[in-house]
Each structure stands twice: as C-alpha cells, then as structure tokens.
Amino acid sequence: MASAEPFRVLLRMQVKRGCEEQFEKTWLDVGDAVTSHPACLGQWLSRSRDEDSVYYIISDWADEPRFREFETSERHRRHREQLHPYRSGGSMATMTVVAHLPGSATATTHREWEAAR
C-alpha cells in the first residue's frame, strides 16, 4: 500500500565551472529517464543564487520503496552516467512530505492580493 505522503529526494549537485549550460541541457535531454518512471511524481532543477555552479534537484515519488527500486536500476545508472561528466561533487537528502500549503500566485502584486481579499 502506497503512503499518502510523497517521498522527496533533494540532490545538491556541484557542477564543474564552465559546464553549467551543458549540464542544464543534458539534464533536460535525459530527464524522462526519471520522470517516465511510474512512481515519479515530478522533478525540478534549480540553480543556486548563492553558490556558483551549484544546482538542486528535487524529485517527488509515490513512496520510498519504489524510489529505492529506481535508484538501484540500470535505468538510473545510465541516467547518472550522462550527467557525471559535469559533476564535481554533491549530496543527497531524503524526506517525507508531511504537509503542503498551496500558494495564491494568482495576484501579480501585493496590492492586488490585498484588494482581492
């Protein structure tokens, strides 16, 4: 039985200086290896504004067992192989999402948001 709360994986990836553009392109090109897995709920790539050449990759999964199955698969090994030439270091953290509060991003300014309340 699947957990009601998504299992989240946060990767911090240090990319070799000068390889950022190619890393981003490759990440997009090979991303379906992750997102097409039936337990993957989605994946996001973010570039740090505070640290040079640092990226954060967040992926949400239906549950931890199916993520672990993917993590040890040949499919995942091939995916990592494509990104490895750009990577100089990194780390991984896993977590269970316990709550989600959706935002109200429909107003374009704070004044519009206040007027709509």
C-alpha positions in Angstrom: 0.0 0.0 0.0 1.4 3.4 -1.0 2.0 6.1 1.5 -0.3 9.1 1.4 2.7 11.4 1.7 5.1 11.7 -1.2 8.7 10.7 -0.7 11.0 13.6 -1.6 14.6 13.4 -2.7 16.8 16.5 -2.7 20.1 16.4 -4.5 22.7 19.1 -4.2 25.0 19.0 -7.2 28.2 20.9 -7.7 28.9 21.3 -11.4 32.3 21.9 -12.9 32.8 25.6 -13.6 32.1 26.4 -17.3 29.9 23.3 -17.7 26.7 24.8 -16.4 25.0 25.4 -19.7 25.8 21.9 -21.0 24.7 20.3 -17.7 21.3 22.1 -17.9 20.8 21.0 -21.5 21.8 17.4 -20.7 19.6 17.3 -17.6 16.6 18.3 -19.7 17.6 15.9 -22.5 17.8 12.8 -20.2 15.2 13.8 -17.6 12.5 11.4 -19.0 14.6 8.5 -17.7 13.4 9.7 -14.2 10.0 11.3 -14.9 8.7 8.4 -17.0 9.1 6.0 -14.1 5.5 5.2 -12.9 6.3 6.2 -9.3 7.8 9.6 -10.1 5.5 12.5 -9.3 7.8 15.1 -10.8 11.2 16.6 -10.8 12.6 20.2 -10.6 16.0 21.6 -11.4 17.0 24.8 -9.6 20.3 26.8 -9.8 21.6 28.3 -6.6 21.7 32.1 -6.4 24.1 32.0 -3.5 26.7 29.5 -4.7 28.4 29.3 -8.1 27.9 26.2 -10.1 25.5 24.6 -7.5 22.2 23.1 -8.5 19.4 21.5 -6.5 17.3 18.7 -8.0 14.1 17.8 -6.2 12.1 14.8 -7.2 8.9 13.5 -5.6 8.0 9.9 -5.6 4.8 7.9 -4.7 6.7 6.1 -2.0 10.2 5.2 -0.8 10.3 1.5 -1.9 9.7 2.4 -5.5 12.2 5.2 -5.4 14.8 2.8 -4.0 13.9 0.3 -6.8 14.6 3.1 -9.3 17.7 4.2 -7.5 19.3 0.8 -8.0 18.1 0.2 -11.5 20.1 0.0 -14.7 17.9 2.9 -16.0 19.1 5.1 -13.2 22.8 4.1 -13.7 22.5 5.2 -17.4 20.9 8.5 -16.4 23.7 9.3 -13.9 26.3 8.3 -16.5 25.0 11.1 -18.8 25.3 13.8 -16.0 28.5 12.5 -14.4 31.0 14.4 -16.7 29.6 17.7 -15.5 29.6 16.9 -11.8 32.3 17.7 -9.3 30.5 16.8 -6.1 27.2 16.6 -4.4 25.0 15.2 -1.7 21.5 13.7 -1.3 18.9 14.1 1.4 15.6 12.2 1.6 12.4 13.2 3.4 8.7 12.5 3.7 6.4 15.4 2.8 4.1 15.8 5.8 2.2 18.9 4.7 1.6 21.1 1.7 0.1 24.6 1.8 -0.7 25.7 -1.8 0.1 29.3 -2.6 -2.0 32.0 -4.0 0.0 33.0 -7.0 -2.9 34.5 -9.0 -2.3 38.1 -7.9 0.6 39.8 -9.6 1.3 42.3 -6.8 0.7 42.5 -3.1 -1.8 45.4 -3.6 -3.9 43.2 -6.0 -3.8 40.4 -3.5 -5.0 42.7 -0.7 -7.8 44.0 -2.9 -8.9 40.5 -3.7 -9.3 39.6 0.0 
